[in-house]
Amino acid sequence: MNMTDTCTGVPPLEGTVKRGGSLADFIWFRCGGPAEWLVRPTDVEDLSQFLSQLDPAISVLAVGVGSNLIVRDGGVRGVVVRLPKSFAEITIEEGNRVRAGGAAMGITVASKARDAGIAGLEFLRGIPGTAGGAVRMNAGAYGREAQDILVEATLVMRDGTVEVWPLERFEYSYRHSAVPAGAIIVEALFEGVPGDPETIGAEMERIAAEREASQPLRSRTGGSTFKNPPGGKAWQLVDAAGCRGLTIGGAQVSEKHTNFLLNIGGATAADIEALGDEVRRRVFEHSGVELEWEIQRVGDAE
Ligand SMILES: Cc1cc2nc3c(=O)[nH]c(=O)nc-3n(C[C@H](O)[C@H](O)[C@H](O)COP(=O)(O)OP(=O)(O)OC[C@H]3O[C@@H](n4cnc5c(N)ncnc54)[C@H](O)[C@@H]3O)c2cc1C
């Protein structure tokens, strides 16, 4: 046990608990406020015990690597759970299956599948998040989404109970799942089809090259800002509304891909959110389309 704070109702943990733990240190935008409590459990049992003893009035939020997150400047009240490396194990199972811990990175899952001659998971190469984040967000690219490869996933619910959810229970739609607030995805079982490692590897390289050419991968960003509206492309609407390069404070609409917002230096989360709202306003004025945020915005304004 590293830290206990009985005064505030945060129960003991085998792993680490940090009061005021920084999220800006690792989330892609590199800005925003801290977690009231940043919790890193050692294993499923530890997480389950912790949540079962945590005051039900305290909110719980899972984070992966924050590649789809704006954390507001006032920080996140309650407990933020970030799964450590001990949750990043990946094993190959019979039937072209890949079992991945919630903290395993998509690129590593795709690479292990390639090495085992399992095709169909290549798209994860282009999504810079964790397996848990991909399952929660129904992350997708190149015509495939998490729902196309998921068999089942293990969740630790807010009350500490451990549940195995089959695919149907996620009620997937575009970038949306039925995973309830406070539940943590600790493991996912994916399934592909037999394939040739060289062909799979070539497809992964093609995806990587295409991403590099079209997305601001080396910038502080949060991925696609807005969902594509039915029958349209968010980036085209943003571009047509004249928002390419639009700047508020340290936040800018990417010149390379107009559905990406960037922290070009010293941006606050408020700058980024205000820029997103300004883009939505201009797009509505120009085309009558109300863009919906795809990036998850969490925490309190300062
Ligand atoms: C350069 C770039 C390119 C991108 N390209 C794509 C793309 O092509 N397709 C696409 O779909 N997305 C894309 N994204 C967005 C992002 O990578 C995905 O949404 C990814 O699935 C988020 O994973 P994460 O682990 O970073 O989750 P986070 O950003 O940390 O969290 C996202 C959401 O998932 C929840 N969450 C995270 N981990 C867990 C968990 N273990 N259990 C329960 N809930 C959890 C969080 O609470 C939050 O609601 C891109 C992002 C960037 C920066």
The ligand as a Gaussian input file, in Angstrom:
#p B3LYP/6-31G(d) Opt

LIG

0 1
 C       -3.277000      11.794000     -34.188000
 C       -4.547000      11.100000     -33.776000
 C       -5.213000      10.277000     -34.686000
 C       -6.411000       9.644000     -34.317000
 N       -7.061000       8.836000     -35.222000
 C       -8.197000       8.207000     -34.870000
 C       -8.887000       7.353000     -35.796000
 O       -8.494000       7.176000     -36.933000
 N      -10.011000       6.740000     -35.378000
 C      -10.507000       6.907000     -34.112000
 O      -11.531000       6.298000     -33.794000
 N       -9.864000       7.695000     -33.225000
 C       -8.734000       8.345000     -33.567000
 N       -8.101000       9.156000     -32.665000
 C       -8.696000       9.365000     -31.322000
 C       -8.198000       8.405000     -30.246000
 O       -6.931000       7.892000     -30.571000
 C       -9.177000       7.267000     -30.023000
 O      -10.440000       7.730000     -29.607000
 C       -8.648000       6.281000     -28.959000
 O       -9.493000       5.150000     -28.943000
 C       -8.587000       6.891000     -27.566000
 O       -7.838000       6.036000     -26.756000
 P       -7.148000       6.510000     -25.406000
 O       -6.659000       5.299000     -24.755000
 O       -6.170000       7.593000     -25.672000
 O       -8.414000       7.077000     -24.625000
 P       -8.566000       8.499000     -23.890000
 O       -8.413000       9.581000     -24.894000
 O       -7.703000       8.531000     -22.696000
 O      -10.097000       8.415000     -23.442000
 C      -11.125000       8.467000     -24.434000
 C      -12.431000       7.995000     -23.794000
 O      -12.325000       6.620000     -23.490000
 C      -12.495000       6.406000     -22.092000
 N      -11.531000       5.369000     -21.702000
 C      -10.193000       5.326000     -21.926000
 N       -9.664000       4.198000     -21.426000
 C      -10.685000       3.506000     -20.868000
 C      -10.787000       2.268000     -20.166000
 N       -9.718000       1.488000     -19.931000
 N      -11.999000       1.888000     -19.707000
 C      -13.114000       2.667000     -19.901000
 N      -13.083000       3.834000     -20.562000
 C      -11.886000       4.252000     -21.032000
 C      -12.233000       7.750000     -21.424000
 O      -12.950000       7.889000     -20.203000
 C      -12.768000       8.700000     -22.481000
 O      -14.173000       8.796000     -22.388000
 C       -6.916000       9.808000     -33.011000
 C       -6.219000      10.613000     -32.088000
 C       -5.049000      11.263000     -32.467000
 C       -4.329000      12.109000     -31.454000

